Amino acid sequence: MNSRLLTFCLIVFDWLASSLAWGVFYYIRKLKIEQTDFTVNSTFYLGISIIPLVWVFLYMLQGTYQDVRRLHRLKIFNLTFLGTLLGTLCIFFLFLIDDEITGYRQYYSAIGLLFLIQFILVFIPRLIIVSNVVKKIHDRKAGFKTLLIGGSDKAVDIYNEINDLPKGIGHQFVGFINLNGVDKQLSNQLDYLGHIDDVERILKEYQIEEVIIALESVEHDRLKAIISRVDGANVRIKILPDMYDILSGTVEMSNIFGALLINVSTDVMPIWQITIKRLIDVFVSLVAVVILTPLYIVLALLVKFSSPGPIFFLQERIGKNGSTFNIIKFRTMYVDSEKDGPQLSSSNDCRITKIGRFMRKSRLDEFPQFVNVLKGDMSLVGPRPERQFYIDQIVQIEPQFLELTKVRPGITSWGQVKYGYAENVQQMLDRMKFDLLYLKNRSLSLDFKIMLYTVLIIFKGKGK
């Protein structure tokens, strides 16, 4: 059950179905609604070339092609219905509203006809693909590599409960990690993979896709520490609910055959906003690189003549899901400023050049990072990327910092706007609170607000 192949098949079938739907709609509209002759002309060819691509783009914005192995029949029905309804209205106002008509009933008939044909022709192949995936999961022939954390009676109970279900729900247990010693009762049924201290290695080595933490959700401190370590590995996390969780409605029931578990989700931004955010990143960065070229030249000359050394400063940082990349900045310090090891700068740091001090206050040194955004290493807005040297120190004090690596780091951030550059690890922790707050409230509107504040800082030159 290859995820990429399923996604490719879904996109291809959506494109083919949308092409056929537009052809059928065009034919019926001409003959039955407008009562004119059907002719294959340039308008028809233009429509059948562009319209299917519009549909696929809308479905992509909707998040239909995101993690297709987890789709089920009700979800694909809802996605198809809502996506087709929105797409029909968009196509009507973009391409059909200027058609010559004899009455508004033709408009209503055209909208209804397009919706019906598009929905039926797209939904049928989707239903076949998703039903095949669901059947394999129910028959336990396919699923997601699952790690069980915990070796207590609760871990044994949840393992037995899932295995005793009449239909599989997608958990293919690879093994378990114990928090204390090896539990003999569970080790008789599952492979013991190691201790919680080795969780990062185990997640990567066994390519784990789901983690079930067999602790009561009232054990907040232990849960928080474990989730912080697991969450940075891009896996789906589930925990056991207590009675308060059930009464407060935090238990997500997505499968009537499933065990009672809470899905822990740290991503509050809808798929369509994530897609639009990336499109905005690329568009704004392209425009910025072109428009700011004269400014780049001036800044490059100022850096070059301010002190001996290269114009640009490249430094390895930690990006999304722990990946490494080289961040690009205008050099603001003298060469070999860190010959004695990694050091954070301060407001009166003698290593900073005169032009560098001005550039740091106005954030002009960050402008080359638009290239990082175009490469996909960064976003316009997101938590500031840090070096592994400092991440290791921060995580010892506050494991939640790893949550910031779940998303693309940004040129600017809520922490950067509110706090500025950090001069020590404690200030990094203080700034982290703002970035965690951003992470829990991510939205396009918040991104625009942060970008606005950043622009004000650039013009005022009052950045810390």
Secondary structure as UniProt FT lines:
FT   HELIX           3..28
FT   HELIX           29..33
FT   HELIX           42..62
FT   TURN            63..65
FT   HELIX           68..70
FT   HELIX           73..91
FT   HELIX           92..96
FT   TURN            97..98
FT   HELIX           104..138
FT   TURN            139..140
FT   STRAND          144..149
FT   HELIX           153..163
FT   STRAND          171..178
FT   HELIX           184..187
FT   TURN            188..189
FT   STRAND          192..195
FT   HELIX           196..198
FT   HELIX           199..205
FT   TURN            206..207
FT   STRAND          210..216
FT   TURN            217..218
FT   HELIX           220..231
FT   TURN            232..233
FT   STRAND          236..240
FT   HELIX           243..247
FT   TURN            248..249
FT   TURN            256..257
FT   STRAND          262..264
FT   HELIX           271..291
FT   HELIX           293..306
FT   STRAND          312..318
FT   HELIX           320..322
FT   STRAND          324..330
FT   TURN            335..340
FT   TURN            347..348
FT   TURN            350..351
FT   HELIX           354..362
FT   HELIX           364..369
FT   HELIX           370..375
FT   STRAND          379..381
FT   HELIX           388..397
FT   HELIX           399..406
FT   STRAND          410..412
FT   HELIX           414..418
FT   HELIX           425..440
FT   HELIX           444..460
//
